[in-house]
Amino acid sequence: MTTNSIRSLRTDYSSALKNFIASSRAFEVLGTVPIDHDAPSVHEPCKTLCVLDSSFNPPTLAHLKMSSSALEESPGPSSRLLLLLATQNADKPSQPALFEDRLVMMTLLAEDLRTYLRSRLAISGLDDGNVPHIDIGVTKKPYFVDKAAAIEESGVYTSSLEQVHLTGFDTLIRIFNPKYYPPEHTLRPLEPFLTRHRLRVRMRLGCEWGGRQEQQDYLSNLAHGGKENEGAKSEWANQIQLVEGTKEDEQAVSSTKARMAASHRPEGLDSLVPRNVRDYIISWGLYKDE
């Protein structure tokens, strides 16, 4: 994208975000990649919607890898990706990057992701038609189950669509923490979601959540009724897929590290964020005071 087109995109997102905040809508798609008039409408039927919900402050290579590995499992027009940004505090200035900057970076992430997928599909002998479209969405809902319900109820996608939420293991732990489900503080509110939709969980090795075996044991415990006293059902484990994440000997990638690099060592961004995102951070001077 040219500098002028990026500037125009940022202005469009700023205006769309203000309209969304002022509306009664809980979820809205503000953009789709590829950005062209011939691209299929977000209302076109698809069977699977992969949802990556994050602060994208900024988007990183971890976001790219998490999305690409999910989409490579089911390439083609029946799948779609939603990059989702929660804006429940959007009436206040977001820090350290404004929401419109994050939306632009999400769009740039989507473009880098599609370029990556095209190269991967070419190796497999598949054409560009198997690269899914990517939606850029916002929601006012702060909690996981409410976000999923808002997507369902929006009418943007078909009612039969299956959502596959892409998360890290740390997020899985939060999802299954009863304290996030007042007033009863049980896990029963998860039932509507885990009856219809799925979680694709990237393991986080070499951290406070333990190794591969400990994380697999957590899911096994759920499958054997270990959380029934908290309102969970053992069959919910069938809706959760654990996948490989960063290996113990690999550098961990995070938005925090990317912000620190942008502030103190911009050349370090190359190993932390996609190329287009890096260029945007540098050209707009984001995170300099981090």
Secondary structure, DSSP 4 states (H G I P E B T S, - for coil): --HHHHHHHHHHHHHHHHHHHHSS-SEEEEEEES-STTSPPTTS--SEEEEEE---SS--HHHHHHHHHHHHHS-STTEEEEEEEE-TTTTS--SSS-HHHHHHHHHHHHHHHHHHHHHHHHHTT--GGGSPPEEEEEES--SHHHHHHHHHHTSSS-TTPEEEEEEEHHHHHHHT-GGGSTTTTSSGGGHHHHHH-EEEEE--TTBTTB-HHHHHHHHHHHHTTTTGGGT--GGGGGGEEEE--S-TTSPP--HHHHHHHHHH-GGGGGGTS-HHHHHHHHHHTTTTT-
